[in-house]
């Protein structure tokens, strides 16, 4: 008997249907599979006609096939599908949608019945009648392929196609693994068959179809029917019409060939084929089909919007900061691999602390006061005292990769480990840290030092020994004040208002550098923005070591909260798509200094805004503020950090890369001879905070009484009024008022070479 005579080829007009209420059992399917794969004759036909057109190249016999079949695990489970993660602001607005694969998993009820019927009709019309293997489909495919002499028709069921998609999903972005999952080999087909049989045992047909519609690829980065519905028609899957459902169902076979955006004619022809199948399977009437075919494709295509780069209102950097938290915080997984998997798998709804109104205020200020084409840039962070909530994170340069557009993905507001750069010298912004350390060490608020105009760096004790000045007698071996007429003695209140360098160096000498480092750590300044430890040198107290705006805003928030330091908080809640909560980092607040110390700092910094370097930078509504200016070596960075009782803002201005000295420079369309903390970042802070507090209650911080320092020489006045006589020590230049810091060299800002 010939091979051909052994196979009963069905009549093309055969209308066989399965017996009522009978379905192939797993055991029966295994028996069929074993029969097919175990029979050299029929197995050869199957492989030649369906699975492997080039069957002879395989060299696989029935024995190896059976062994592969037995070795496949019987606990096949669908992996968690990669889905899109959504990040929301504090008011529920969408910041960005990020994903490895754009997918939103739906239930059967969330899908249009039309698309479910259309997919079955075009892919596997007998899906509800057969088991994991469609025996009738196999025989039909054999006949068609034998007649054509090529593999023109396959016999994979929808369940088997689903299994293949699962294997591709598991492969992720590993191209070799994807190719392996798609290989048309005997071993691969056996594996798919085994998994399909297991699925048919464990899941209902409706569940399998739902999973299939959630996992399959529809082109243009759209995975699953919901993403496809949004991509091509800008609507949810439950709202699809007949022609829309048919278009998407037809895409699955070949998303490139039938791409409705790039190949509309082919897509419409394929759509009409699907509609014909729906009529054939009695899911549409002839009239419904005629109406559907007459409709245009009706695309309302949306380009894929993926990642923090799509965030609006300058929120991209905060979005990236959130990503770093999820990828680094142990609460999201014990290992980096676990945390990466959580982020990549997606399906998270991340609710954050970012206040859209304050973000808009900060972004508007840094964008209007500093142009994106300027040689320098600005960054600002706003923090809520007493909670650590990050309310705004803005910078002049947009989030992106286009250098020709001055875009960057470096977040200037944060440390290197969280997506930032190496930080910037804060200058005098660091001096309140020294003052807080001194007060905690027992020095009084009226502490007085002679504070000469220039002082040789003194020997200072450190946490690990002693720092000694090895350059005595040289310019580098000493530290000057801003003006030649700026000579002590000074007390703390006046020294802070005028930002007297030598005063704070003498304060460091008395309390020791270790006390300053420890106070910095308590305030959340745990070293340089690069992650390196502070260098133990007395210039630390003058702000020579690089930090970030978030770090400084968070430190000053401790003063406003009367000594309670709260770790920066960006995430308030995370839920999965099924509504289950994911554990998030818990708020962490602790008292790190006495309330008295904080109150003294508040009082001293209030003096900076009333009589010192920031006196011209009040808010529009006149509410109480405290602040400190700062300018670094050679005017390469300028800072302004200030606060009300319930909002802190820290602004940095400078050049992150080339370290441009800000002299004779145009910023935001305005020319400046020299930039200081009060003239550069100060106005940015003033504009942003004035807008940000419009809807915020006027909450004052707690202050304490500090007596004015005594008059110093004959006719010399206290710090509250300008000196009047020629014999006064530290008389300012004629015609100038101390502490205005407005368009001139200010006592708060050092000359070239000073680190303040």
BAVONU-752716 format. One record per residue (C-alpha): residue number from 1; residue in three letters; x, y, z. Coordinates in steps of 0.001 Angstrom, whole numbers. Layout:
BEGIN
    i   aa       px       py       pz
  NUM  ALA        X        Y        Z
...
REM end
This chain:
BEGIN
    i   aa       px       py       pz
    1  UNK        0        0        0
    2  UNK     1383     3425     -904
    3  UNK     1793     6183     1635
    4  UNK     -822     8225     -121
    5  UNK    -3415     5450       77
    6  UNK    -3018     5265     3850
    7  UNK    -4456     8754     4371
    8  UNK    -8119     9426     3956
    9  UNK    -8281    12846     2348
   10  UNK   -11521    14555     3324
   11  UNK   -14056    15699      795
   12  UNK   -13662    19441      203
   13  UNK   -17380    19782      749
   14  UNK   -17271    17933     4024
   15  UNK   -19510    19562     6633
   16  UNK   -18515    17409     9594
   17  UNK   -19116    18863    13047
   18  UNK   -18257    17302    16425
   19  UNK   -20869    15387    18345
   20  UNK   -22894    17513    20725
   21  UNK   -21422    18041    24231
   22  UNK   -18273    16133    23329
   23  UNK   -14832    17591    23589
   24  UNK   -11425    16033    23179
   25  UNK    -9918    15112    26538
   26  UNK    -6278    15809    27320
   27  UNK    -5604    12085    27312
   28  UNK    -7271    11780    23952
   29  UNK    -5266    14673    22585
   30  UNK    -2066    13128    23820
   31  UNK    -3094     9898    22141
   32  UNK    -3729    11755    18881
   33  UNK     -442    13592    19197
   34  UNK     1426    10390    19904
   35  UNK     -274     8766    16942
   36  UNK      708    11635    14654
   37  UNK     4238    12056    15934
   38  UNK     4878     8374    16479
   39  UNK     3831     7315    13033
   40  UNK     6688     7677    10600
   41  UNK     4327     7939     7686
   42  UNK     1750    10364     9025
   43  UNK     4331    12232    11066
   44  UNK     6337    12762     7899
   45  UNK     3308    14096     6121
   46  UNK     2481    16435     9013
   47  UNK     5977    17783     9157
   48  UNK     6262    18137     5426
   49  UNK     2830    19653     4939
   50  UNK     2386    21811     8032
   51  UNK     5264    22249    10390
   52  UNK     8391    21855     8318
   53  UNK     8243    22346     4580
   54  UNK    11902    21317     4569
   55  UNK    11322    18270     6724
   56  UNK    14367    16369     5623
   57  UNK    16677    18958     7097
   58  UNK    15567    18211    10636
   59  UNK    16898    14739    11089
   60  UNK    14579    14222    14046
   61  UNK    12878    10881    14535
   62  UNK     9879     9829    16525
   63  UNK    12041     8797    19479
   64  UNK    13592    12241    19970
   65  UNK    10187    13806    19474
   66  UNK     8656    11645    22168
   67  UNK    11498    12428    24565
   68  UNK    11053    16153    23977
   69  UNK     7359    15759    24591
   70  UNK     7929    14023    27928
   71  UNK    10599    16487    29105
   72  UNK     8393    19575    28889
   73  UNK     7199    20740    32330
   74  UNK     3537    20166    32953
   75  UNK     3173    23277    35147
   76  UNK     3203    25764    32292
   77  UNK     2031    29130    33550
   78  UNK     1542    32383    31710
   79  UNK     4165    34905    32842
   80  UNK     3081    38329    34119
   81  UNK     2524    40343    30962
   82  UNK     4672    43397    30449
   83  UNK     2367    46381    30786
   84  UNK     2615    50147    30753
   85  UNK     3258    51966    34016
   86  UNK     1520    55277    34624
   87  UNK     2949    58013    36846
   88  UNK      545    60569    38321
   89  UNK     1009    63910    40065
   90  UNK     -470    64777    43456
   91  UNK    -3787    65801    41882
   92  UNK    -4168    62665    39776
   93  UNK    -2927    64134    36507
   94  UNK     -876    61857    34263
   95  UNK     2800    62803    34254
   96  UNK     3957    60096    31859
   97  UNK     3351    56592    30625
   98  UNK     6416    54371    30562
   99  UNK     6760    50859    29262
  100  UNK     8939    48199    27770
  101  UNK     5826    47123    25880
  102  UNK     2733    49283    25582
  103  UNK       33    47057    26974
  104  UNK    -2943    47343    29295
  105  UNK    -4404    43997    30332
  106  UNK    -8201    43815    30115
  107  UNK   -10833    41402    31316
  108  UNK   -13224    39809    28841
  109  UNK   -15927    42225    29909
  110  UNK   -13696    45191    29041
  111  UNK   -13390    44060    25424
  112  UNK   -15941    44534    22690
  113  UNK   -17677    41201    21874
  114  UNK   -17203    42162    18238
  115  UNK   -13429    42000    18416
  116  UNK   -13542    38649    20223
  117  UNK   -15766    37182    17536
  118  UNK   -13742    38723    14719
  119  UNK   -10464    37340    16065
  120  UNK   -11830    33825    16387
  121  UNK   -13513    33924    12973
  122  UNK   -10357    34925    11113
  123  UNK    -7808    32952    13146
  124  UNK    -9539    29776    14293
  125  UNK   -13228    29528    13417
  126  UNK   -13600    26138    15123
  127  UNK   -11893    27348    18304
  128  UNK   -14866    26506    20540
  129  UNK   -15332    23050    18975
  130  UNK   -11895    21468    19104
  131  UNK    -9336    20913    21809
  132  UNK    -5695    21987    21752
  133  UNK    -5312    20353    18319
  134  UNK    -7833    20845    15517
  135  UNK    -7734    17439    13857
  136  UNK   -10020    18487    11045
  137  UNK    -7892    21573    10483
  138  UNK    -4784    19400    10362
  139  UNK    -6236    17185     7667
  140  UNK    -7487    20196     5708
  141  UNK    -4025    21766     5882
  142  UNK    -2424    18532     4713
  143  UNK    -4704    18474     1712
  144  UNK    -4144    22119      789
  145  UNK     -392    21869     1184
  146  UNK     -232    18613     -765
  147  UNK    -2206    20139    -3612
  148  UNK       27    23210    -3768
  149  UNK     3303    21459    -3088
  150  UNK     4141    24084     -441
  151  UNK     3141    25117     3055
  152  UNK      342    27512     2110
  153  UNK    -1899    26739     5076
  154  UNK    -1084    26013     8704
  155  UNK    -3067    24141    11289
  156  UNK    -2077    25855    14547
  157  UNK    -5022    26531    16795
  158  UNK    -5559    29832    18524
  159  UNK    -4390    28127    21733
  160  UNK    -1145    27080    20087
  161  UNK     -658    30593    18718
  162  UNK    -1171    31917    22221
  163  UNK     1529    29561    23506
  164  UNK     3930    30885    20891
  165  UNK     3176    34452    21956
  166  UNK     3856    33500    25573
  167  UNK     7264    32153    24595
  168  UNK     8011    35368    22709
  169  UNK     6878    37393    25739
  170  UNK     9210    35411    27978
  171  UNK    12085    36143    25605
  172  UNK    11601    39868    26171
  173  UNK    14194    41964    24319
  174  UNK    16592    39056    23849
  175  UNK    16562    38779    20061
  176  UNK    18157    35341    20054
  177  UNK    15524    34076    22486
  178  UNK    12768    35629    20354
  179  UNK    14074    33898    17251
  180  UNK    14270    30640    19142
  181  UNK    10665    31030    20307
  182  UNK     9572    31533    16704
  183  UNK    11581    28710    15114
  184  UNK     9460    26244    13176
  185  UNK    11120    23079    14438
  186  UNK     9736    19746    15471
  187  UNK    10877    20304    19043
  188  UNK     9266    23712    19166
  189  UNK     5990    22386    17761
  190  UNK     5966    19548    20256
  191  UNK     6552    22006    23082
  192  UNK     3760    24283    21908
  193  UNK     1442    21292    21614
  194  UNK     2232    20143    25136
  195  UNK     1653    23608    26577
  196  UNK    -1542    24009    24582
  197  UNK    -2889    20725    25961
  198  UNK    -2096    21846    29487
  199  UNK    -3800    25184    28940
  200  UNK    -6916    23539    27569
  201  UNK    -7034    21491    30778
  202  UNK    -6644    24470    33096
  203  UNK    -8407    27348    31358
  204  UNK   -11748    27872    29705
  205  UNK   -11916    28867    26065
  206  UNK   -13003    32358    27062
  207  UNK    -9961    32730    29313
  208  UNK    -7615    31550    26580
  209  UNK    -9132    33994    24103
  210  UNK    -8885    36859    26603
  211  UNK    -5225    36040    27264
  212  UNK    -4560    35849    23544
  213  UNK    -6094    39263    22897
  214  UNK    -4033    40740    25737
  215  UNK     -695    39322    24611
  216  UNK     -679    39522    20832
  217  UNK     1201    42197    18865
  218  UNK     -683    44637    16629
  219  UNK     2186    46734    15302
  220  UNK     3438    50237    16152
  221  UNK     4544    49156    19664
  222  UNK      974    48149    20567
  223  UNK      672    44903    22493
  224  UNK    -2806    43687    23328
  225  UNK    -6177    44826    22072
  226  UNK    -6442    47845    24395
  227  UNK    -3150    49390    23268
  228  UNK    -4077    48638    19637
  229  UNK    -7488    50290    20036
  230  UNK    -5885    53392    21481
  231  UNK    -3075    53436    18918
  232  UNK    -5198    53180    15762
  233  UNK    -8613    54503    16814
  234  UNK    -7990    56520    20010
  235  UNK   -10642    54636    21931
  236  UNK   -11031    51795    24409
  237  UNK   -11383    48216    23211
  238  UNK   -14920    47978    24564
  239  UNK   -16060    50732    22180
  240  UNK   -14818    49273    18889
  241  UNK   -17236    49198    15956
  242  UNK   -17531    46331    13445
  243  UNK   -15093    47762    10875
  244  UNK   -12646    48775    13611
  245  UNK   -12777    45384    15284
  246  UNK   -12309    43661    11938
  247  UNK    -9319    45883    11100
  248  UNK    -7533    44982    14320
  249  UNK    -8394    41289    14095
  250  UNK    -6925    41201    10611
  251  UNK    -3689    42831    11757
  252  UNK    -2586    39922    13935
  253  UNK    -1547    37657    11071
  254  UNK      929    40207     9743
  255  UNK     1082    43615    11491
  256  UNK     3507    44939     8876
  257  UNK     1746    43817     5699
  258  UNK    -1678    44935     6923
  259  UNK     -535    48101     8710
  260  UNK    -3527    50460     8270
  261  UNK    -1343    53543     8636
  262  UNK     1303    52586     6110
  263  UNK     -705    50245     3852
  264  UNK    -4342    51360     4012
  265  UNK    -5434    49538      837
  266  UNK    -4067    46199     2033
  267  UNK    -5493    46817     5500
  268  UNK    -8968    47541     4147
  269  UNK    -8892    44449     1937
  270  UNK    -7874    42351     4939
  271  UNK   -10580    44006     7057
  272  UNK   -13204    43049     4483
  273  UNK   -11938    39460     4521
  274  UNK   -12484    39391     8283
  275  UNK   -15983    40789     7823
  276  UNK   -16762    38038     5305
  277  UNK   -15604    35457     7841
  278  UNK   -17896    36989    10456
  279  UNK   -20822    36592     8028
  280  UNK   -19779    33041     7251
  281  UNK   -19819    32220    10966
  282  UNK   -23159    33977    11451
  283  UNK   -21794    36765    13619
  284  UNK   -22918    39413    11129
  285  UNK   -25797    39652     8694
  286  UNK   -25253    40442     5040
  287  UNK   -26622    43941     5550
  288  UNK   -24346    44585     8525
  289  UNK   -21388    43389     6499
  290  UNK   -22312    45618     3563
  291  UNK   -22510    48638     5849
  292  UNK   -19213    47800     7540
  293  UNK   -17389    47358     4228
  294  UNK   -18704    50686     3005
  295  UNK   -17121    52482     5962
  296  UNK   -13661    54021     5587
  297  UNK   -10833    52774     7760
  298  UNK   -11495    55782     9983
  299  UNK    -8109    55826    11673
  300  UNK    -7486    58225    14534
  301  UNK    -3876    57237    14956
  302  UNK    -1853    58207    18037
  303  UNK     1909    58024    17942
  304  UNK     3416    55867    20711
  305  UNK     4062    58016    23777
  306  UNK     6626    56269    25895
  307  UNK     8842    57307    28720
  308  UNK     9669    60359    30770
  309  UNK    10489    62238    27592
  310  UNK     6744    62551    26965
  311  UNK     6063    64254    30305
  312  UNK     4546    67715    30158
  313  UNK     5361    70957    32022
  314  UNK     8990    69983    32578
  315  UNK     8033    66963    34676
  316  UNK    10367    64614    32791
  317  UNK    13163    64974    35318
  318  UNK    10882    64187    38238
  319  UNK     9563    61195    36288
  320  UNK    13131    59972    35857
  321  UNK    13759    60527    39574
  322  UNK    10797    58244    40339
  323  UNK    12273    55616    38030
  324  UNK    15542    55726    39948
  325  UNK    13684    55256    43236
  326  UNK    11897    52130    42002
  327  UNK    15108    50745    40532
  328  UNK    17162    51407    43691
  329  UNK    15050    51290    46856
  330  UNK    15140    47834    48544
  331  UNK    11440    48143    49377
  332  UNK    10779    47308    45714
  333  UNK    12924    44164    45725
  334  UNK    15863    42646    47532
  335  UNK    18082    42629    44461
  336  UNK    18618    45027    41600
  337  UNK    17347    42308    39257
  338  UNK    14052    42074    41163
  339  UNK    13592    45844    41124
  340  UNK    14423    46025    37446
  341  UNK    11897    43284    36751
  342  UNK     9203    45172    38660
  343  UNK     9836    48327    36651
  344  UNK    10143    46539    33305
  345  UNK     7093    44341    33854
  346  UNK     5136    47502    34510
  347  UNK     1454    47582    35175
  348  UNK     2022    50048    38007
  349  UNK       17    53133    38852
  350  UNK     2472    55372    40692
  351  UNK     1018    58284    42647
  352  UNK     3530    60977    43527
  353  UNK     3952    64127    45591
  354  UNK     4492    66475    42649
  355  UNK     2125    69449    42874
  356  UNK     1212    70535    39317
  357  UNK      615    74153    40329
  358  UNK     3954    74526    42070
  359  UNK     5670    72634    39280
  360  UNK     4198    75082    36774
  361  UNK     5371    78017    38896
  362  UNK     8917    76661    39147
  363  UNK     9119    75689    35481
  364  UNK     7824    79056    34348
  365  UNK    10393    80866    36488
  366  UNK    13440    78884    35355
  367  UNK    12302    79093    31719
  368  UNK    11506    82806    31550
  369  UNK    14401    84068    33660
  370  UNK    16941    81841    31893
  371  UNK    16613    81010    28194
  372  UNK    17332    77504    26960
  373  UNK    19900    78970    24549
  374  UNK    21795    80818    27299
  375  UNK    25314    79630    28178
  376  UNK    24070    78839    31684
  377  UNK    21080    76965    33044
  378  UNK    18911    76968    36161
  379  UNK    17272    74312    38310
  380  UNK    14811    74564    41183
  381  UNK    13365    72133    43708
  382  UNK    10481    72820    46084
  383  UNK     9974    70758    49250
  384  UNK     7317    70740    51964
  385  UNK     8748    71140    55498
  386  UNK     7654    68487    57957
  387  UNK     6920    65834    55335
  388  UNK     9818    65842    52879
  389  UNK     7377    65835    49953
  390  UNK     8959    66982    46713
  391  UNK     6437    69438    45271
  392  UNK     8324    70709    42225
  393  UNK    11446    69840    40259
  394  UNK    12174    72097    37293
  395  UNK    15095    73123    35135
  396  UNK    15719    75322    32130
  397  UNK    17051    72705    29761
  398  UNK    14352    70287    28557
  399  UNK    14416    66559    29195
  400  UNK    15621    64823    26060
  401  UNK    18542    63614    23978
  402  UNK    18707    66318    21292
  403  UNK    21849    68252    22126
  404  UNK    21204    70661    19267
  405  UNK    18056    71697    21157
  406  UNK    20022    72019    24421
  407  UNK    18182    68999    25828
  408  UNK    19655    66774    28515
  409  UNK    18681    63764    30559
  410  UNK    20857    64887    33477
  411  UNK    18677    66069    36342
  412  UNK    20556    69033    37804
  413  UNK    18286    68989    40865
  414  UNK    19512    65657    42236
  415  UNK    22613    63673    43057
  416  UNK    24474    61512    40576
  417  UNK    23022    58245    41899
  418  UNK    19487    59490    41235
  419  UNK    20053    60639    37671
  420  UNK    21863    63905    38346
  421  UNK    25352    65156    37724
  422  UNK    28265    65894    40018
  423  UNK    26505    68781    41751
  424  UNK    27540    72404    42218
  425  UNK    29369    74416    44864
  426  UNK    26681    75976    47093
  427  UNK    28829    78820    48406
  428  UNK    27270    80684    51321
  429  UNK    24182    78482    51138
  430  UNK    26187    76105    53328
  431  UNK    26855    78585    56143
  432  UNK    23594    77889    58026
  433  UNK    24843    74315    58443
  434  UNK    27923    75634    60245
  435  UNK    25756    77890    62403
  436  UNK    23416    75030    63342
  437  UNK    26373    72848    64322
  438  UNK    27758    75653    66501
  439  UNK    24440    76248    68258
  440  UNK    24054    72519    68920
  441  UNK    27592    72535    70310
  442  UNK    26508    75115    72885
  443  UNK    27600    78410    71337
  444  UNK    25136    81271    71937
  445  UNK    23198    83100    69177
  446  UNK    25261    86179    70073
  447  UNK    28576    84399    69459
  448  UNK    31191    87009    68506
  449  UNK    34450    86673    66543
  450  UNK    36925    89329    65491
  451  UNK    36452    88189    61844
  452  UNK    39327    90119    60218
  453  UNK    39139    91043    56571
  454  UNK    41561    88250    55642
  455  UNK    42367    85213    57732
  456  UNK    44923    82475    57319
  457  UNK    43192    79110    57271
  458  UNK    43476    77866    60854
  459  UNK    44343    74420    62085
  460  UNK    41040    72540    62485
  461  UNK    40181    69237    64115
  462  UNK    38347    66767    61847
  463  UNK    36520    63486    62278
  464  UNK    39725    61660    61424
  465  UNK    42462    63853    62836
  466  UNK    43603    67394    62219
  467  UNK    43692    69603    59153
  468  UNK    46716    71899    58916
  469  UNK    47361    74814    56619
  470  UNK    50413    73933    54536
  471  UNK    50254    77133    52484
  472  UNK    50594    79782    55148
  473  UNK    51986    83046    53853
  474  UNK    50468    82584    50397
  475  UNK    47228    83805    48864
  476  UNK    45921    80245    48705
  477  UNK    46688    79850    52400
  478  UNK    44202    82502    53499
  479  UNK    40527    83385    53096
  480  UNK    39247    86945    52470
  481  UNK    35949    88663    53053
  482  UNK    34122    90258    50144
  483  UNK    35060    93883    50724
  484  UNK    38299    95378    51986
  485  UNK    36185    97388    54430
  486  UNK    34423    94315    55780
  487  UNK    36151    93894    59121
  488  UNK    34824    92538    62409
  489  UNK    34075    91996    65110
  490  UNK    30721    90417    64166
  491  UNK    28039    88431    65919
  492  UNK    26087    85624    64252
  493  UNK    23067    87638    63130
  494  UNK    25100    90300    61366
  495  UNK    27691    87847    60073
  496  UNK    24956    85750    58428
  497  UNK    23181    88776    56974
  498  UNK    26428    90020    55435
  499  UNK    27805    86503    54825
  500  UNK    31197    87154    56394
  501  UNK    33639    84406    55387
  502  UNK    36175    84802    58156
  503  UNK    33490    84700    60843
  504  UNK    32341    81206    59819
  505  UNK    35897    79932    59443
  506  UNK    36573    80979    63043
  507  UNK    33337    79288    64090
  508  UNK    34495    76065    62395
  509  UNK    37811    76305    64205
  510  UNK    36070    76514    67578
  511  UNK    33611    73634    67168
  512  UNK    35716    71414    64910
  513  UNK    35036    70284    61383
  514  UNK    33560    66981    62527
  515  UNK    30641    68808    64128
  516  UNK    29923    70475    60782
  517  UNK    30067    67175    58873
  518  UNK    27799    65500    61389
  519  UNK    25259    68312    61244
  520  UNK    25323    68157    57449
  521  UNK    24554    64444    57645
  522  UNK    21635    65068    59998
  523  UNK    20240    67535    57484
  524  UNK    20495    64978    54684
  525  UNK    23721    66327    53166
  526  UNK    25579    63037    53326
  527  UNK    28533    63996    51186
  528  UNK    29072    65275    47687
  529  UNK    26476    64920    44952
  530  UNK    28897    62537    43236
  531  UNK    28548    60117    46131
  532  UNK    32040    60819    47421
  533  UNK    32644    61767    51045
  534  UNK    33341    65364    51949
  535  UNK    36958    66435    51866
  536  UNK    37879    67467    55393
  537  UNK    38965    71062    54922
  538  UNK    37699    74260    56584
  539  UNK    36573    75517    53160
  540  UNK    33703    73018    53543
  541  UNK    31818    75545    55649
  542  UNK    32083    78103    52846
  543  UNK    30374    75756    50395
  544  UNK    33217    74534    48220
  545  UNK    31989    70956    47882
  546  UNK    29328    70114    45338
  547  UNK    25709    69399    46301
  548  UNK    22321    69461    44551
  549  UNK    19248    71735    44866
  550  UNK    17112    68917    46263
  551  UNK    19687    68346    48993
  552  UNK    19786    72024    49963
  553  UNK    16002    72468    49847
  554  UNK    15570    69431    52050
  555  UNK    18179    70675    54534
  556  UNK    16535    74109    54871
  557  UNK    13153    72403    55280
  558  UNK    14534    71055    58555
  559  UNK    14935    74599    59870
  560  UNK    11389    75519    58844
  561  UNK    10086    72359    60581
  562  UNK    11803    73349    63852
  563  UNK    14527    70734    63666
  564  UNK    12548    67820    62200
  565  UNK    14299    66390    59178
  566  UNK    12289    64312    56708
  567  UNK    13891    62282    53964
  568  UNK    12855    63433    50483
  569  UNK     9552    61800    49541
  570  UNK     8385    61406    45948
  571  UNK     5987    58419    45971
  572  UNK     2873    58229    48121
  573  UNK     1198    55114    46724
  574  UNK     1561    52438    44055
  575  UNK    -1136    50086    42857
  576  UNK    -1107    47293    40314
  577  UNK    -3634    47293    37495
  578  UNK    -5771    44923    39547
  579  UNK    -5956    47506    42327
  580  UNK    -3599    45740    44738
  581  UNK    -1228    48001    46627
  582  UNK     2527    47759    46248
  583  UNK     4663    48623    49259
  584  UNK     6360    52013    48911
  585  UNK     9125    53724    50897
  586  UNK     7651    54913    54172
  587  UNK     7984    58588    55139
  588  UNK    10926    58993    57490
  589  UNK    11097    62010    59790
  590  UNK    13142    62542    62945
  591  UNK    14249    65377    65160
  592  UNK    17898    66152    64422
  593  UNK    18368    69356    66409
  594  UNK    16656    71215    69195
  595  UNK    13721    73430    68381
  596  UNK    15681    76308    69868
  597  UNK    18526    75807    67397
  598  UNK    16108    75724    64476
  599  UNK    14317    78821    65756
  600  UNK    17612    80704    65994
  601  UNK    18520    79732    62415
  602  UNK    15061    80847    61267
  603  UNK    15590    84175    63007
  604  UNK    19065    84651    61585
  605  UNK    17937    83808    58023
  606  UNK    14930    86072    58435
  607  UNK    17473    88814    59017
  608  UNK    19061    88027    55648
  609  UNK    15785    88886    53925
  610  UNK    15039    91915    56096
  611  UNK    18413    93609    56343
  612  UNK    20909    91457    54511
  613  UNK    21764    90260    51040
  614  UNK    18212    89172    50172
  615  UNK    16341    92279    51385
  616  UNK    14950    93088    47934
  617  UNK    13557    89626    47221
  618  UNK    10328    89521    49199
  619  UNK     7270    87673    47918
  620  UNK     4393    89450    46220
  621  UNK     2034    89013    49176
  622  UNK     4645    90166    51689
  623  UNK     4568    87006    53798
  624  UNK     7426    86108    56119
  625  UNK    10448    84496    54433
  626  UNK    13918    83380    55421
  627  UNK    16717    82796    52943
  628  UNK    20408    82640    52165
  629  UNK    22302    83657    49051
  630  UNK    25445    81981    47811
  631  UNK    28018    82348    45065
  632  UNK    30830    79943    44290
  633  UNK    34404    80296    43173
  634  UNK    34771    82649    40169
  635  UNK    30973    83108    39935
  636  UNK    30541    79720    38250
  637  UNK    27510    78887    40404
  638  UNK    25037    81073    42225
  639  UNK    22372    79937    44685
  640  UNK    19307    81145    46492
  641  UNK    17538    78940    49032
  642  UNK    14609    80386    50925
  643  UNK    11414    79366    52636
  644  UNK     8115    80208    54247
  645  UNK     6656    78182    57091
  646  UNK     5284    75584    54676
  647  UNK     7317    75759    51455
  648  UNK    11041    75669    50689
  649  UNK    12627    76434    47337
  650  UNK    16257    76099    46303
  651  UNK    17530    77570    43034
  652  UNK    20870    76939    41364
  653  UNK    22149    78968    38417
  654  UNK    25281    78180    36474
  655  UNK    26906    76182    33711
  656  UNK    26825    72446    34374
  657  UNK    29485    71488    31871
  658  UNK    31924    74197    30844
  659  UNK    31855    76083    34181
  660  UNK    31227    79501    32659
  661  UNK    32233    82393    34963
  662  UNK    29110    84550    35197
  663  UNK    30707    87908    34490
  664  UNK    29788    90188    31612
  665  UNK    27052    87760    30654
  666  UNK    23522    87945    29258
  667  UNK    20983    85677    30961
  668  UNK    17315    85637    30048
  669  UNK    17852    88636    27782
  670  UNK    19360    90785    30545
  671  UNK    23020    91727    30703
  672  UNK    24802    91417    34051
  673  UNK    28298    92576    34885
  674  UNK    28516    89970    37636
  675  UNK    26056    87391    38907
  676  UNK    25461    86933    42628
  677  UNK    23042    84831    44589
  678  UNK    20688    87787    44981
  679  UNK    20873    88938    41346
  680  UNK    20825    85623    39454
  681  UNK    18931    82815    41186
  682  UNK    17256    85215    43644
  683  UNK    14762    86663    41139
  684  UNK    14012    83150    39869
  685  UNK    13155    82071    43413
  686  UNK    11104    85213    43998
  687  UNK     9000    84692    40862
  688  UNK     8471    80965    41407
  689  UNK     7623    81235    45097
  690  UNK     5317    84224    44637
  691  UNK     3276    82168    42174
  692  UNK     3513    78950    44185
  693  UNK     2181    80376    47465
  694  UNK     -909    82026    45982
  695  UNK    -3063    79084    47056
  696  UNK     -997    78188    50131
  697  UNK    -1990    79404    53614
  698  UNK      322    82002    55120
  699  UNK     2140    79884    57688
  700  UNK     4967    81573    59536
  701  UNK     7930    79763    60991
  702  UNK     8929    80111    64595
  703  UNK    11590    82669    65459
  704  UNK    13321    83697    68664
  705  UNK    14597    87014    69904
  706  UNK    18280    87679    69277
  707  UNK    19560    91059    70481
  708  UNK    21298    93280    67986
  709  UNK    25072    93418    68400
  710  UNK    26445    96440    70261
  711  UNK    27806    99465    68503
  712  UNK    31421    98956    67592
  713  UNK    33232   102318    67459
  714  UNK    32188   105777    68653
  715  UNK    29602   106808    66074
  716  UNK    29246   103331    64524
  717  UNK    25711   101982    64416
  718  UNK    24445    98510    65054
  719  UNK    23807    96068    62234
  720  UNK    20270    97374    61931
  721  UNK    21394   100748    60512
  722  UNK    24266   101853    58279
  723  UNK    27453   103100    59952
  724  UNK    27802   106877    59765
  725  UNK    31215   107925    60888
  726  UNK    34646   107740    59276
  727  UNK    36065   105917    62288
  728  UNK    33760   102914    61915
  729  UNK    35347    99572    61289
  730  UNK    33869    98057    58173
  731  UNK    32314   101233    56751
  732  UNK    30917   100410    53307
  733  UNK    31786   102232    50107
  734  UNK    30340   105780    50028
  735  UNK    26785   105938    48776
  736  UNK    26082   102219    49244
  737  UNK    23920   100488    51794
  738  UNK    25104    97266    53321
  739  UNK    23431    94072    52255
  740  UNK    21411    95191    49244
  741  UNK    23252    92776    46904
  742  UNK    21588    94468    43959
  743  UNK    23700    94792    40884
  744  UNK    26998    95156    42746
  745  UNK    29622    93212    44632
  746  UNK    27807    92102    47766
  747  UNK    29211    91242    51190
  748  UNK    27585    87823    50734
  749  UNK    29571    86968    47643
  750  UNK    33332    86480    47415
  751  UNK    35813    87951    44984
  752  UNK    37497    85662    42452
  753  UNK    39208    82809    44211
  754  UNK    36931    82816    47249
  755  UNK    34834    79764    48011
  756  UNK    31536    80943    49386
REM end
